[in-house]
Amino acid sequence: MMLKYYTKRYEVIMQGTYPASRKKIMLTTLAKDMEKAYAIPMQRDPAWEQNNEEIFSLYTRVATRKDM
């Protein structure tokens, strides 16, 4: 899927007036969907991160927010 789709989903979640618990579930689902779509490695892989900078940047934002 296109990165724009995942970026838009992230923006909708963050700008929405959802309860914190719902937002966390939505962000977790988004992170899992990105992991599947882009084969994001579970362990840190600097080479993958460098080759997929835009994807990794968005994924990092999603992962950071879902753990807040």
N, CA, C and O atoms as a printed pandas DataFrame, in Angstrom:
     atom_number atom_name residue_name chain_id  residue_number  x_coord  y_coord  z_coord
0              1         N          MET        A               1    0.845   -1.194    0.000
1              2        CA          MET        A               1    0.000    0.000    0.000
2              3         C          MET        A               1    0.880    1.243    0.000
3              4         O          MET        A               1    2.070    1.196    0.314
4              5         N          MET        A               2    0.277    2.310   -0.348
5              6        CA          MET        A               2    1.037    3.548   -0.450
6              7         C          MET        A               2    1.264    4.174    0.921
7              8         O          MET        A               2    0.420    4.094    1.813
8              9         N          LEU        A               3    2.406    4.787    1.059
9             10        CA          LEU        A               3    2.755    5.443    2.313
10            11         C          LEU        A               3    1.772    6.569    2.629
11            12         O          LEU        A               3    1.490    6.836    3.798
12            13         N          LYS        A               4    1.257    7.222    1.609
13            14        CA          LYS        A               4    0.293    8.313    1.825
14            15         C          LYS        A               4   -0.932    7.819    2.591
15            16         O          LYS        A               4   -1.468    8.531    3.441
16            17         N          TYR        A               5   -1.367    6.614    2.292
17            18        CA          TYR        A               5   -2.520    6.020    2.971
18            19         C          TYR        A               5   -2.254    5.897    4.471
19            20         O          TYR        A               5   -3.100    6.259    5.289
20            21         N          TYR        A               6   -1.081    5.388    4.825
21            22        CA          TYR        A               6   -0.745    5.214    6.239
22            23         C          TYR        A               6   -0.520    6.562    6.925
23            24         O          TYR        A               6   -0.867    6.739    8.093
24            25         N          THR        A               7    0.054    7.497    6.197
25            26        CA          THR        A               7    0.251    8.838    6.752
26            27         C          THR        A               7   -1.094    9.484    7.055
27            28         O          THR        A               7   -1.268   10.098    8.108
28            29         N          LYS        A               8   -2.034    9.348    6.147
29            30        CA          LYS        A               8   -3.373    9.915    6.353
30            31         C          LYS        A               8   -4.063    9.253    7.545
31            32         O          LYS        A               8   -4.694    9.935    8.353
32            33         N          ARG        A               9   -3.948    7.941    7.659
33            34        CA          ARG        A               9   -4.534    7.242    8.812
34            35         C          ARG        A               9   -3.955    7.779   10.116
35            36         O          ARG        A               9   -4.684    8.000   11.082
36            37         N          TYR        A              10   -2.640    7.987   10.139
37            38        CA          TYR        A              10   -1.979    8.516   11.333
38            39         C          TYR        A              10   -2.518    9.906   11.663
39            40         O          TYR        A              10   -2.829   10.193   12.819
40            41         N          GLU        A              11   -2.629   10.757   10.669
41            42        CA          GLU        A              11   -3.122   12.120   10.885
42            43         C          GLU        A              11   -4.557   12.121   11.404
43            44         O          GLU        A              11   -4.890   12.885   12.310
44            45         N          VAL        A              12   -5.399   11.276   10.837
45            46        CA          VAL        A              12   -6.797   11.189   11.281
46            47         C          VAL        A              12   -6.858   10.752   12.743
47            48         O          VAL        A              12   -7.626   11.306   13.529
48            49         N          ILE        A              13   -6.058    9.770   13.100
49            50        CA          ILE        A              13   -6.034    9.291   14.491
50            51         C          ILE        A              13   -5.577   10.402   15.424
51            52         O          ILE        A              13   -6.207   10.650   16.452
52            53         N          MET        A              14   -4.491   11.067   15.073
53            54        CA          MET        A              14   -3.912   12.072   15.962
54            55         C          MET        A              14   -4.794   13.318   16.073
55            56         O          MET        A              14   -4.827   13.954   17.127
56            57         N          GLN        A              15   -5.499   13.669   15.017
57            58        CA          GLN        A              15   -6.338   14.863   15.039
58            59         C          GLN        A              15   -7.739   14.586   15.564
59            60         O          GLN        A              15   -8.487   15.510   15.881
60            61         N          GLY        A              16   -8.084   13.318   15.654
61            62        CA          GLY        A              16   -9.420   12.943   16.108
62            63         C          GLY        A              16   -9.610   13.169   17.597
63            64         O          GLY        A              16   -8.644   13.277   18.352
64            65         N          THR        A              17  -10.857   13.238   18.001
65            66        CA          THR        A              17  -11.189   13.449   19.415
66            67         C          THR        A              17  -11.588   12.123   20.062
67            68         O          THR        A              17  -12.587   12.039   20.777
68            69         N          TYR        A              18  -10.794   11.100   19.798
69            70        CA          TYR        A              18  -11.057    9.781   20.350
70            71         C          TYR        A              18  -10.563    9.706   21.791
71            72         O          TYR        A              18   -9.623   10.411   22.158
72            73         N          PRO        A              19  -11.184    8.860   22.612
73            74        CA          PRO        A              19  -10.648    8.629   23.955
74            75         C          PRO        A              19   -9.232    8.045   23.834
75            76         O          PRO        A              19   -8.912    7.384   22.846
76            77         N          ALA        A              20   -8.401    8.289   24.829
77            78        CA          ALA        A              20   -7.004    7.842   24.789
78            79         C          ALA        A              20   -6.892    6.336   24.562
79            80         O          ALA        A              20   -6.019    5.882   23.822
80            81         N          SER        A              21   -7.765    5.572   25.189
81            82        CA          SER        A              21   -7.704    4.113   25.031
82            83         C          SER        A              21   -8.006    3.696   23.587
83            84         O          SER        A              21   -7.372    2.782   23.059
84            85         N          ARG        A              22   -8.953    4.351   22.965
85            86        CA          ARG        A              22   -9.304    4.051   21.571
86            87         C          ARG        A              22   -8.174    4.456   20.632
87            88         O          ARG        A              22   -7.853    3.739   19.684
88            89         N          LYS        A              23   -7.576    5.614   20.906
89            90        CA          LYS        A              23   -6.467    6.100   20.086
90            91         C          LYS        A              23   -5.303    5.107   20.128
91            92         O          LYS        A              23   -4.664    4.838   19.111
92            93         N          LYS        A              24   -5.041    4.573   21.311
93            94        CA          LYS        A              24   -3.950    3.612   21.474
94            95         C          LYS        A              24   -4.212    2.351   20.649
95            96         O          LYS        A              24   -3.302    1.829   20.005
96            97         N          ILE        A              25   -5.444    1.867   20.670
97            98        CA          ILE        A              25   -5.813    0.688   19.878
98            99         C          ILE        A              25   -5.655    0.978   18.385
99           100         O          ILE        A              25   -5.138    0.148   17.637
100          101         N          MET        A              26   -6.097    2.142   17.963
101          102        CA          MET        A              26   -6.006    2.518   16.549
102          103         C          MET        A              26   -4.546    2.625   16.098
103          104         O          MET        A              26   -4.203    2.196   14.996
104          105         N          LEU        A              27   -3.694    3.191   16.942
105          106        CA          LEU        A              27   -2.275    3.317   16.612
106          107         C          LEU        A              27   -1.597    1.947   16.579
107          108         O          LEU        A              27   -0.743    1.693   15.730
108          109         N          THR        A              28   -1.977    1.071   17.499
109          110        CA          THR        A              28   -1.424   -0.285   17.512
110          111         C          THR        A              28   -1.800   -1.020   16.231
111          112         O          THR        A              28   -0.967   -1.704   15.635
112          113         N          THR        A              29   -3.041   -0.880   15.814
113          114        CA          THR        A              29   -3.498   -1.511   14.572
114          115         C          THR        A              29   -2.751   -0.941   13.372
115          116         O          THR        A              29   -2.351   -1.682   12.475
116          117         N          LEU        A              30   -2.566    0.358   13.359
117          118        CA          LEU        A              30   -1.824    0.998   12.272
118          119         C          LEU        A              30   -0.390    0.471   12.218
119          120         O          LEU        A              30    0.115    0.161   11.139
120          121         N          ALA        A              31    0.267    0.368   13.370
121          122        CA          ALA        A              31    1.641   -0.145   13.416
122          123         C          ALA        A              31    1.700   -1.574   12.875
123          124         O          ALA        A              31    2.594   -1.905   12.095
124          125         N          LYS        A              32    0.765   -2.412   13.281
125          126        CA          LYS        A              32    0.735   -3.803   12.803
126          127         C          LYS        A              32    0.497   -3.867   11.300
127          128         O          LYS        A              32    1.119   -4.668   10.604
128          129         N          ASP        A              33   -0.393   -3.034   10.806
129          130        CA          ASP        A              33   -0.664   -3.001    9.365
130          131         C          ASP        A              33    0.583   -2.588    8.584
131          132         O          ASP        A              33    0.872   -3.147    7.526
132          133         N          MET        A              34    1.315   -1.611    9.106
133          134        CA          MET        A              34    2.545   -1.168    8.449
134          135         C          MET        A              34    3.606   -2.264    8.486
135          136         O          MET        A              34    4.326   -2.472    7.509
136          137         N          GLU        A              35    3.699   -2.961    9.615
137          138        CA          GLU        A              35    4.676   -4.051    9.737
138          139         C          GLU        A              35    4.440   -5.106    8.665
139          140         O          GLU        A              35    5.385   -5.606    8.055
140          141         N          LYS        A              36    3.180   -5.438    8.441
141          142        CA          LYS        A              36    2.844   -6.444    7.424
142          143         C          LYS        A              36    3.095   -5.914    6.012
143          144         O          LYS        A              36    3.708   -6.598    5.192
144          145         N          ALA        A              37    2.633   -4.721    5.733
145          146        CA          ALA        A              37    2.720   -4.166    4.379
146          147         C          ALA        A              37    4.157   -3.932    3.926
147          148         O          ALA        A              37    4.485   -4.131    2.756
148          149         N          TYR        A              38    5.007   -3.513    4.849
149          150        CA          TYR        A              38    6.374   -3.149    4.486
150          151         C          TYR        A              38    7.420   -4.120    5.014
151          152         O          TYR        A              38    8.616   -3.854    4.899
152          153         N          ALA        A              39    6.995   -5.238    5.589
153          154        CA          ALA        A              39    7.921   -6.235    6.146
154          155         C          ALA        A              39    8.935   -5.569    7.077
155          156         O          ALA        A              39   10.142   -5.783    6.962
156          157         N          ILE        A              40    8.419   -4.761    7.997
157          158        CA          ILE        A              40    9.280   -4.057    8.947
158          159         C          ILE        A              40    9.869   -5.082    9.910
159          160         O          ILE        A              40    9.127   -5.831   10.546
160          161         N          PRO        A              41   11.196   -5.123   10.024
161          162        CA          PRO        A              41   11.830   -6.121   10.894
162          163         C          PRO        A              41   11.536   -5.857   12.373
163          164         O          PRO        A              41   11.456   -4.708   12.809
164          165         N          MET        A              42   11.376   -6.933   13.128
165          166        CA          MET        A              42   11.097   -6.807   14.560
166          167         C          MET        A              42   12.325   -6.314   15.326
167          168         O          MET        A              42   12.203   -5.555   16.287
168          169         N          GLN        A              43   13.499   -6.750   14.894
169          170        CA          GLN        A              43   14.733   -6.269   15.509
170          171         C          GLN        A              43   15.293   -5.143   14.657
171          172         O          GLN        A              43   15.108   -5.105   13.440
172          173         N          ARG        A              44   15.980   -4.232   15.320
173          174        CA          ARG        A              44   16.537   -3.070   14.623
174          175         C          ARG        A              44   17.472   -3.512   13.504
175          176         O          ARG        A              44   18.338   -4.364   13.705
176          177         N          ASP        A              45   17.290   -2.933   12.338
177          178        CA          ASP        A              45   18.093   -3.245   11.161
178          179         C          ASP        A              45   18.464   -1.929   10.479
179          180         O          ASP        A              45   17.702   -1.409    9.664
180          181         N          PRO        A              46   19.650   -1.389   10.819
181          182        CA          PRO        A              46   20.055   -0.091   10.259
182          183         C          PRO        A              46   20.018   -0.036    8.728
183          184         O          PRO        A              46   19.688    1.003    8.157
184          185         N          ALA        A              47   20.349   -1.128    8.072
185          186        CA          ALA        A              47   20.327   -1.133    6.601
186          187         C          ALA        A              47   18.894   -0.963    6.098
187          188         O          ALA        A              47   18.654   -0.199    5.163
188          189         N          TRP        A              48   17.937   -1.671    6.711
189          190        CA          TRP        A              48   16.533   -1.541    6.309
190          191         C          TRP        A              48   16.055   -0.119    6.575
191          192         O          TRP        A              48   15.379    0.484    5.741
192          193         N          GLU        A              49   16.411    0.409    7.739
193          194        CA          GLU        A              49   15.999    1.766    8.112
194          195         C          GLU        A              49   16.522    2.788    7.110
195          196         O          GLU        A              49   15.808    3.716    6.733
196          197         N          GLN        A              50   17.755    2.618    6.686
197          198        CA          GLN        A              50   18.352    3.556    5.728
198          199         C          GLN        A              50   17.692    3.438    4.352
199          200         O          GLN        A              50   17.492    4.443    3.670
200          201         N          ASN        A              51   17.360    2.230    3.952
201          202        CA          ASN        A              51   16.740    2.005    2.644
202          203         C          ASN        A              51   15.264    2.384    2.612
203          204         O          ASN        A              51   14.677    2.507    1.537
204          205         N          ASN        A              52   14.667    2.567    3.780
205          206        CA          ASN        A              52   13.230    2.860    3.882
206          207         C          ASN        A              52   12.995    4.020    4.847
207          208         O          ASN        A              52   12.175    3.921    5.761
208          209         N          GLU        A              53   13.710    5.104    4.640
209          210        CA          GLU        A              53   13.693    6.226    5.585
210          211         C          GLU        A              53   12.299    6.795    5.838
211          212         O          GLU        A              53   11.937    7.044    6.988
212          213         N          GLU        A              54   11.520    7.001    4.792
213          214        CA          GLU        A              54   10.183    7.592    4.969
214          215         C          GLU        A              54    9.259    6.648    5.729
215          216         O          GLU        A              54    8.522    7.076    6.618
216          217         N          ILE        A              55    9.298    5.390    5.386
217          218        CA          ILE        A              55    8.477    4.391    6.073
218          219         C          ILE        A              55    8.892    4.304    7.532
219          220         O          ILE        A              55    8.049    4.307    8.428
220          221         N          PHE        A              56   10.196    4.227    7.765
221          222        CA          PHE        A              56   10.695    4.104    9.131
222          223         C          PHE        A              56   10.357    5.336    9.963
223          224         O          PHE        A              56   10.051    5.217   11.150
224          225         N          SER        A              57   10.409    6.499    9.361
225          226        CA          SER        A              57   10.079    7.730   10.073
226          227         C          SER        A              57    8.634    7.711   10.558
227          228         O          SER        A              57    8.362    8.009   11.721
228          229         N          LEU        A              58    7.713    7.363    9.672
229          230        CA          LEU        A              58    6.304    7.293   10.059
230          231         C          LEU        A              58    6.089    6.188   11.086
231          232         O          LEU        A              58    5.384    6.391   12.075
232          233         N          TYR        A              59    6.680    5.038   10.863
233          234        CA          TYR        A              59    6.517    3.911   11.786
234          235         C          TYR        A              59    7.019    4.285   13.186
235          236         O          TYR        A              59    6.395    3.926   14.185
236          237         N          THR        A              60    8.122    4.991   13.257
237          238        CA          THR        A              60    8.666    5.424   14.547
238          239         C          THR        A              60    7.700    6.366   15.250
239          240         O          THR        A              60    7.494    6.251   16.459
240          241         N          ARG        A              61    7.105    7.297   14.508
241          242        CA          ARG        A              61    6.115    8.207   15.107
242          243         C          ARG        A              61    4.913    7.436   15.642
243          244         O          ARG        A              61    4.440    7.697   16.748
244          245         N          VAL        A              62    4.427    6.494   14.855
245          246        CA          VAL        A              62    3.277    5.683   15.273
246          247         C          VAL        A              62    3.627    4.888   16.528
247          248         O          VAL        A              62    2.868    4.885   17.498
248          249         N          ALA        A              63    4.765    4.222   16.509
249          250        CA          ALA        A              63    5.170    3.382   17.641
250          251         C          ALA        A              63    5.378    4.209   18.907
251          252         O          ALA        A              63    5.022    3.772   20.001
252          253         N          THR        A              64    5.949    5.391   18.762
253          254        CA          THR        A              64    6.180    6.257   19.919
254          255         C          THR        A              64    4.861    6.711   20.527
255          256         O          THR        A              64    4.700    6.690   21.748
256          257         N          ARG        A              65    3.931    7.115   19.697
257          258        CA          ARG        A              65    2.629    7.600   20.180
258          259         C          ARG        A              65    1.796    6.494   20.817
259          260         O          ARG        A              65    1.091    6.736   21.797
260          261         N          LYS        A              66    1.869    5.289   20.275
261          262        CA          LYS        A              66    1.041    4.209   20.819
262          263         C          LYS        A              66    1.527    3.771   22.192
263          264         O          LYS        A              66    0.765    3.197   22.970
264          265         N          ASP        A              67    2.786    4.039   22.489
265          266        CA          ASP        A              67    3.346    3.659   23.787
266          267         C          ASP        A              67    3.222    4.759   24.831
267          268         O          ASP        A              67    3.681    4.591   25.961
268          269         N          MET        A              68    2.610    5.876   24.474
269          270        CA          MET        A              68    2.464    6.985   25.424
270          271         C          MET        A              68    1.283    6.756   26.338
271          272         O          MET        A              68    1.004    7.584   27.205
